[in-house]
């Protein structure tokens, strides 16, 4: 990581210009789909759907087939949220290839 405190204003300006140029390049790049399920991005649609299926089966079989118990407070607190879902996003080709097949840390927004 770069220590910004030791950089001159010219260094910072140059870094900002380079970052904006890279952002423009990525915007124009080919986009590839990734699939978000339960906070994890997958490059494989098959793996994403299997994870979604696993989550749903777990809920259906929770405590003797009582999905209400699995969802617990989700059904009581009055807050709208997505619990089981598949979100499709598109990443630039360079970002897509620079990341592993499974990336944790996504959320629906």
C-alpha positions in Angstrom: 0.0 0.0 0.0 1.2 3.5 -0.8 1.9 5.9 2.1 0.0 9.0 0.9 1.6 11.2 3.7 5.0 11.0 2.0 3.6 12.0 -1.5 3.7 15.5 -3.0 0.6 17.2 -4.3 1.9 16.5 -7.8 2.3 12.8 -7.0 -1.2 12.6 -5.7 -2.6 14.5 -8.8 -0.8 12.0 -11.1 -2.2 9.1 -9.2 -5.7 10.5 -9.4 -5.3 11.0 -13.2 -4.1 7.5 -13.7 -6.9 6.1 -11.6 -9.5 8.0 -13.7 -7.9 6.8 -16.9 -8.1 3.2 -15.7 -11.8 3.6 -14.7 -12.6 4.9 -18.2 -10.8 2.0 -19.7 -12.7 -0.5 -17.6 -16.0 1.1 -18.4 -15.3 0.5 -22.1 -14.1 -3.0 -21.6 -16.2 -6.1 -22.3 -18.4 -7.0 -19.3 -18.7 -10.6 -17.9 -21.5 -11.8 -15.6 -21.0 -12.8 -12.0 -23.6 -14.3 -9.7 -24.2 -13.2 -6.1 -25.8 -15.7 -3.7 -25.8 -15.2 0.1 -22.9 -12.8 0.2 -20.6 -14.6 -2.2 -19.9 -13.9 -5.9 -19.5 -16.9 -8.3 -18.2 -16.9 -11.8 -20.1 -20.1 -12.4 -23.9 -19.9 -12.7 -24.1 -23.6 -11.9 -22.2 -23.2 -8.6 -24.3 -20.1 -7.7 -27.6 -22.0 -8.3 -26.4 -25.0 -6.4 -25.6 -22.7 -3.4 -29.0 -21.1 -3.7 -30.6 -24.6 -3.8 -28.6 -25.7 -0.8 -29.8 -22.6 1.2 -33.4 -23.2 0.3 -33.2 -27.0 1.1 -31.6 -26.1 4.5 -34.6 -23.8 5.2 -37.2 -26.3 4.1 -35.7 -29.1 6.3 -34.9 -26.9 9.3 -36.4 -28.2 12.5 -38.7 -30.8 10.8 -39.7 -28.8 7.8 -40.4 -25.6 9.5 -38.9 -22.8 7.4 -40.5 -20.2 9.7 -38.1 -21.3 12.4 -35.2 -21.0 10.1 -36.1 -17.4 9.1 -36.9 -16.5 12.7 -36.7 -12.8 13.3 -36.7 -12.1 9.6 -40.5 -12.8 9.8 -41.1 -10.8 12.9 -39.0 -7.6 12.9 -40.9 -5.8 10.0 -37.8 -5.1 8.0 -37.9 -5.7 4.3 -34.9 -7.8 3.1 -33.9 -10.4 0.5 -33.0 -13.7 2.1 -32.9 -16.2 -0.8 -31.9 -14.7 -4.1 -29.7 -14.6 -7.1 -28.3 -11.3 -8.3 -26.5 -11.0 -11.6 -23.8 -8.3 -11.9 -21.3 -7.5 -14.7 -17.7 -6.9 -14.0 -15.1 -5.5 -16.5 -13.1 -8.2 -18.2 -9.9 -7.3 -16.3 -11.6 -7.2 -12.9 -13.3 -10.6 -13.7 -10.0 -12.3 -14.6 -8.1 -10.7 -11.7 -10.4 -12.3 -9.1 -10.8 -15.9 -8.0 -13.8 -18.0 -9.0 -15.5 -17.4 -5.7 -15.4 -14.0 -3.9 -16.9 -13.4 -0.5 -18.3 -10.0 0.6 -21.1 -9.1 -1.7 -24.5 -7.9 -0.7 -27.8 -7.0 -2.3 -28.2 -3.3 -2.6 
